């Protein structure tokens, strides 16, 4: 009887975590797969299956989902670049990996601090090694990859503290690495973009430091006040990053997994006074009409829940969405590069911050990929998952770096 019960449970898990996700991949907008449908489908399905296999292992008591995903990411093969000197060290006790071109340079180089994504819980130097190699080699810059502490073991603000500490250290010791302290950039993808935005804003507040030359955002996560923006609904099934994953991992990061995800996704965590206060900066009305061409019919927002407000830690000012910072801070931010993707659930975060920066006179170089989706850039030079638009997108970033 127990054997039958266990088999039935495994059947249910197979349906929930593998078969149903397979059919949901069919709901991804058909236009995305016009050029490379199999690659995109395979990448999405492998990603979702990895997340779901981790969930099964967690239910079986073998290991936690987060640990399994980290293990899977650590299996990424490492390829040495003969044109670079790659060193692992620490800045203020924070592990970093430094990529330095071997060829001699007549003067100091530019430096770029890379803050990786992964919802503050995933990502490591192995995952981003090929991207950092490419950026360092092609832009002739020194790249510092920050291996900051991860949640949920290390709770907020550990990630921001590590990012800020390494930035301050590098600006003070840039010359030791052949870098001009006045030509240091910060770059980050996804939740790494959150860290970039917050560190740059904090550097403005601190003052008396070499000014960050530029901030670079790669499909960034920049706000959690409105989870019903057009991109959240248009791209809720992915590819790669789904809306459900954004909600579930966001709550896992702050140790609030039991919170009501359905109500959270309908903005029940935001009191009416905050909605009205920040409507001028975060609203679907601010998204240009061309980004609503694929349809936008949001459900009715859920009634405000004080319990969900507290669980989501929306009142924690240290977790403030970067978009809602005051004008006197935003107008002092450095020149910006913004990469957004049409088929990204977080697309509109980038569009809203781009508008916020431009409204305050900050120069913005914007690259919008009509065929792009969340997470694609980390697969550069990886073979089967290296898409036709990956290298041109990274080359666009390289051109921005070299042009500063």
Residue pairs with C-beta under 8 A, 6 or more apart in sequence:
13 56
13 59
16 52
17 49
17 52
17 53
17 55
17 56
18 49
18 52
21 45
21 48
21 49
21 52
22 45
24 237
25 41
25 44
25 45
25 48
25 237
25 238
25 239
27 237
28 40
28 41
28 44
28 237
28 238
28 239
28 343
29 234
29 235
29 294
29 343
32 40
32 239
32 343
32 371
32 373
33 40
33 41
34 371
35 371
35 388
36 387
36 388
39 384
39 385
39 387
40 239
40 373
40 387
41 239
42 384
42 385
43 239
43 240
43 379
43 385
44 238
44 239
44 240
47 240
47 375
48 238
48 242
50 68
50 69
50 72
51 65
51 69
51 245
53 68
54 63
54 64
54 65
54 66
54 67
54 68
54 69
54 72
55 65
57 63
57 64
57 65
57 68
58 64
58 65
58 68
63 71
66 121
66 122
66 152
66 252
69 122
70 122
70 124
70 150
73 122
73 123
73 124
73 126
73 127
74 124
74 126
76 126
76 127
76 129
78 126
78 129
79 129
79 130
79 133
79 381
80 86
81 133
81 137
82 102
83 101
83 102
83 103
83 137
84 99
84 100
84 101
84 102
84 133
84 136
84 137
85 99
85 100
85 101
85 102
86 97
86 98
86 99
86 100
86 133
87 97
87 98
87 100
88 95
88 96
88 97
88 98
88 125
89 95
89 96
89 98
90 96
91 144
91 146
91 165
91 166
91 169
91 170
92 165
92 166
92 168
92 169
94 146
94 147
94 148
94 149
94 162
94 165
94 166
95 125
95 146
95 147
96 144
96 145
96 146
96 147
96 166
97 125
97 129
97 132
97 144
97 145
97 147
98 142
98 143
98 144
98 145
98 177
99 132
99 133
99 135
99 136
99 142
99 143
99 144
99 145
100 136
100 142
100 177
100 178
101 109
101 136
101 137
101 140
101 141
101 142
103 140
105 140
105 178
107 180
108 174
108 175
108 178
108 179
108 180
108 183
109 140
109 141
109 142
109 178
109 179
109 180
109 183
110 139
110 140
110 141
110 142
110 179
110 180
110 183
110 184
110 185
110 213
110 401
110 404
111 141
111 142
111 143
111 144
111 170
111 174
111 177
111 179
111 180
111 183
111 184
111 185
112 135
112 139
112 141
112 142
112 143
112 144
112 184
112 185
112 186
112 187
112 216
112 401
113 144
113 146
113 166
113 167
113 170
113 184
113 185
113 186
113 187
114 128
114 132
114 135
114 143
114 144
114 145
114 146
114 187
114 188
114 192
115 146
115 148
115 163
115 186
115 187
115 188
115 192
115 193
115 195
115 196
115 199
116 123
116 124
116 127
116 128
116 145
116 146
116 188
116 189
116 192
117 123
117 188
117 189
117 190
117 191
117 192
117 193
117 218
117 221
117 375
118 127
118 150
118 190
118 191
118 192
119 190
119 191
119 221
119 249
119 250
119 252
119 253
120 150
120 151
120 156
120 159
120 191
120 253
121 150
121 151
121 152
121 249
121 252
121 253
122 150
123 150
123 192
124 147
125 132
125 145
125 147
127 378
128 145
128 378
130 378
130 380
130 381
130 382
131 377
131 378
131 380
131 394
132 143
132 145
133 381
134 380
134 381
134 394
134 398
135 141
135 143
135 394
135 397
135 398
135 401
136 142
136 143
138 394
138 395
138 398
139 398
139 401
139 402
140 402
141 401
142 177
142 178
142 179
144 166
144 170
146 162
146 163
146 166
148 158
148 159
148 162
148 163
148 166
148 195
149 158
149 159
149 162
150 159
151 158
151 159
151 253
151 254
152 252
152 253
152 254
152 255
155 254
155 255
156 253
156 254
156 316
156 318
156 319
157 318
157 319
159 195
160 195
160 198
160 199
160 202
160 318
163 195
163 198
163 199
164 199
164 202
167 184
167 186
167 199
167 203
167 212
168 209
170 177
170 179
170 184
171 181
171 184
171 209
171 210
171 212
172 181
174 180
174 181
174 184
174 210
175 181
181 210
182 210
182 211
182 213
183 213
183 404
184 210
184 212
184 213
185 212
185 213
185 214
185 215
185 216
185 401
185 404
186 196
186 199
186 200
186 212
186 214
186 215
186 216
187 196
187 215
187 216
187 217
187 218
187 337
187 397
188 194
188 195
188 196
188 216
188 217
188 218
188 220
189 218
189 219
189 220
189 375
189 377
189 378
190 218
190 219
190 220
190 221
190 241
190 346
190 374
190 375
191 221
192 218
192 220
193 217
193 218
193 219
193 220
193 221
193 222
193 350
194 220
194 221
194 222
194 322
196 215
196 216
196 217
196 220
197 215
197 217
197 220
197 222
197 322
197 353
198 322
200 212
200 215
200 333
200 334
201 322
201 325
201 329
201 330
201 333
203 209
203 211
203 212
204 329
204 332
204 333
205 329
211 334
212 334
213 334
213 335
213 404
214 334
214 335
214 336
214 337
214 400
214 404
215 333
215 334
215 335
215 336
215 337
216 336
216 337
216 339
216 397
216 400
217 336
217 337
217 338
217 339
217 350
217 353
218 339
218 377
218 397
219 339
219 340
219 341
219 344
219 346
219 347
219 350
219 372
219 374
219 375
219 377
220 338
220 346
220 349
220 350
220 353
221 246
221 346
221 349
222 321
222 322
222 323
222 346
222 349
222 350
222 352
222 353
223 282
223 321
223 322
223 323
223 324
223 349
223 352
223 353
224 250
224 312
224 314
224 321
225 267
225 270
225 274
225 275
225 278
225 282
225 314
225 321
225 324
226 267
226 270
226 282
226 283
226 284
227 246
227 247
227 264
227 265
227 266
227 267
228 265
228 266
228 267
228 284
228 298
228 299
228 301
229 284
229 287
229 348
229 349
230 284
230 287
230 291
230 292
230 296
230 348
231 291
231 344
231 345
231 346
231 347
231 348
231 349
232 243
232 246
232 265
232 345
232 348
233 243
233 296
233 297
233 298
234 294
234 295
234 296
235 243
235 343
235 344
235 345
235 347
235 373
236 242
236 243
236 244
236 345
237 243
238 343
238 345
238 373
238 374
239 343
239 373
239 374
240 373
240 374
240 375
240 376
241 344
241 345
241 346
241 373
241 374
241 375
242 345
243 265
243 345
244 261
246 345
246 346
247 261
247 264
247 265
248 257
248 261
251 257
251 259
251 261
251 264
251 311
251 312
254 312
254 313
256 311
256 312
256 313
259 308
259 311
259 312
260 268
260 305
260 308
262 302
263 269
263 302
263 305
263 308
264 308
264 312
266 299
266 300
266 301
266 302
267 275
267 301
267 302
268 301
268 302
268 303
268 304
268 305
268 308
269 305
269 308
269 309
269 311
269 312
269 314
270 304
270 309
270 314
271 304
271 309
272 304
274 314
278 323
278 324
279 285
281 323
281 324
281 352
281 356
282 321
282 323
282 324
282 352
284 292
284 296
284 298
284 348
286 351
286 352
286 355
287 348
287 351
287 352
288 351
291 342
291 347
291 348
291 351
309 315
313 319
322 353
323 349
323 352
323 353
323 356
327 360
330 356
330 357
330 360
330 362
331 360
331 361
331 362
333 357
333 360
333 362
334 362
335 362
335 363
335 364
335 365
335 404
336 354
336 357
336 362
336 363
336 364
336 365
337 364
337 365
337 367
337 397
337 400
338 350
338 353
338 354
338 364
338 365
338 366
338 367
339 350
339 367
339 368
339 369
339 372
339 377
339 393
339 396
339 397
340 347
340 350
340 351
340 354
340 366
340 367
340 368
340 369
340 372
341 347
341 368
341 369
341 372
341 373
341 374
341 376
342 368
342 369
342 370
342 371
342 372
342 373
343 371
343 372
343 373
343 374
344 372
344 373
344 374
345 374
346 374
354 364
354 366
357 364
358 364
365 400
367 393
367 396
367 397
369 389
369 393
371 389
372 389
372 393
376 387
376 389
376 390
376 393
377 390
377 393
377 394
379 385
379 386
379 387
379 390
380 386
380 390
380 391
380 394
